[in-house]
Amino acid sequence: MGEEPWTTVGPRKRRTRRGTTPKPAVAIPAPAPAPSAPSPPSPADIDRLLTTLTALRASFRTSAFGRALLAHATHALSRHGGAASAAVCVGLGSAARAEASLRRRSLAQLACFLEVASAAGVGGAGRVVQDPAFSAADEALFGALGVRVVRAPRAREWVARGGAVLFAPFLDGAVLLRDVLPGVDPLLYVGCGDLAEMRYQPFPGSDVEQMRAVASEFMAGRTEIKITKEFEPDKYIFAGLSLYVRSIEDDEET
Ligand SMILES: C[S@@+](CC[C@H](N)C(=O)[O-])C[C@H]1O[C@@H](n2cnc3c(N)ncnc32)[C@H](O)[C@@H]1O
């Protein structure tokens, strides 16, 4: 297994002079088979994902992490009339990955996103997701949920319209600061903790000082609420996420 198939091409049959050595057979690799297209997701696959997602939404609502996050989010949103214009998720990862623990991780984060969107009064295609890792199965899952899938970098436009909720579960800091956060002002942001103090690995050619400036600008007038409670079914899925809300003084000015 794993070895390339080989075709052996022999020398043309011809008389050889006595004393001369016949040329050895030359082995050339057979052309590689054309890559087969991944088989489309079956309705049964999508049903299985939906069933797991429904169970994870229920677990999320009753978990210590979920209750704390939803309580803080609802409280913060109540200062803005209780509803958001859109809910945007960037960097979920594929919920249809082959590896079961990673699949469950993305499904649990999707459950969190849908619960936060619901708490913010956002449903249907006002829920927007973006991740280049999404597969056809993810797209079918989002289609069944009525969630809008956009290609990078379109998600940022939804946040930039104002009044949105942004969820970026463990999105690389450099992508967050280069492609998502510049110039946006979401009502709520759920993402990696310690945004103000993080040290970023710059992309080649990117300006780390500029990224730090984006982080500082984003944090000005915003308060970080660390959610230290656990998601009991798997404490590692959300560990390290914080909720960032507009500071109260900032709200009072608006
Ligand atoms: C560190 S992984 C986190 C995945 C998942 N949230 C988790 O916690 O397991 C970062 C994710 O960000 C995605 N990503 C990278 N660039 C992105 C972009 N421009 N827009 C959206 N997602 C992006 C990657 O495909 C990957 O799924």
The ligand as an SDF file (V2000), in Angstrom:
LIG
                    3D

 27 29  0  0  0  0  0  0  0  0999 V2000
   -7.0250   26.9360   15.2360 C   0  0  0  0  0  0  0  0  0  0  0  0
   -8.3030   26.4370   14.1160 S   0  0  0  0  0  0  0  0  0  0  0  0
   -9.7120   26.4540   15.2200 C   0  0  0  0  0  0  0  0  0  0  0  0
  -10.8030   25.5470   14.7430 C   0  0  0  0  0  0  0  0  0  0  0  0
  -11.9180   25.3220   15.7650 C   0  0  0  0  0  0  0  0  0  0  0  0
  -12.5820   26.5460   16.0880 N   0  0  0  0  0  0  0  0  0  0  0  0
  -11.3630   24.6550   17.0050 C   0  0  0  0  0  0  0  0  0  0  0  0
  -11.3210   25.2780   18.0680 O   0  0  0  0  0  0  0  0  0  0  0  0
  -10.9700   23.4910   16.8890 O   0  0  0  0  0  0  0  0  0  0  0  0
   -8.4990   27.9120   13.1710 C   0  0  0  0  0  0  0  0  0  0  0  0
   -9.5680   27.8250   12.1190 C   0  0  0  0  0  0  0  0  0  0  0  0
   -9.6060   29.0740   11.4410 O   0  0  0  0  0  0  0  0  0  0  0  0
   -9.8290   28.8150   10.0880 C   0  0  0  0  0  0  0  0  0  0  0  0
   -9.4480   29.9820    9.2870 N   0  0  0  0  0  0  0  0  0  0  0  0
   -8.2310   30.3500    8.8260 C   0  0  0  0  0  0  0  0  0  0  0  0
   -8.3380   31.4730    8.0990 N   0  0  0  0  0  0  0  0  0  0  0  0
   -9.6340   31.8370    8.1080 C   0  0  0  0  0  0  0  0  0  0  0  0
  -10.3680   32.9030    7.5360 C   0  0  0  0  0  0  0  0  0  0  0  0
   -9.7890   33.8650    6.8190 N   0  0  0  0  0  0  0  0  0  0  0  0
  -11.6900   32.9590    7.7590 N   0  0  0  0  0  0  0  0  0  0  0  0
  -12.3000   32.0160    8.4950 C   0  0  0  0  0  0  0  0  0  0  0  0
  -11.6640   30.9730    9.0590 N   0  0  0  0  0  0  0  0  0  0  0  0
  -10.3400   30.8870    8.8690 C   0  0  0  0  0  0  0  0  0  0  0  0
   -9.0350   27.5630    9.7970 C   0  0  0  0  0  0  0  0  0  0  0  0
   -9.4900   26.9160    8.6210 O   0  0  0  0  0  0  0  0  0  0  0  0
   -9.3370   26.7580   11.0630 C   0  0  0  0  0  0  0  0  0  0  0  0
  -10.5040   25.9880   10.9140 O   0  0  0  0  0  0  0  0  0  0  0  0
  1  2  1  0
  2  3  1  0
  2 10  1  0
  3  4  1  0
  4  5  1  0
  5  6  1  0
  5  7  1  0
  7  8  2  0
  7  9  1  0
 10 11  1  0
 11 12  1  0
 11 26  1  0
 12 13  1  0
 13 14  1  0
 13 24  1  0
 14 15  1  0
 14 23  1  0
 15 16  2  0
 16 17  1  0
 17 18  1  0
 17 23  2  0
 18 19  1  0
 18 20  2  0
 20 21  1  0
 21 22  2  0
 22 23  1  0
 24 25  1  0
 24 26  1  0
 26 27  1  0
M  CHG  2   2   1   9  -1
M  END
$$$$
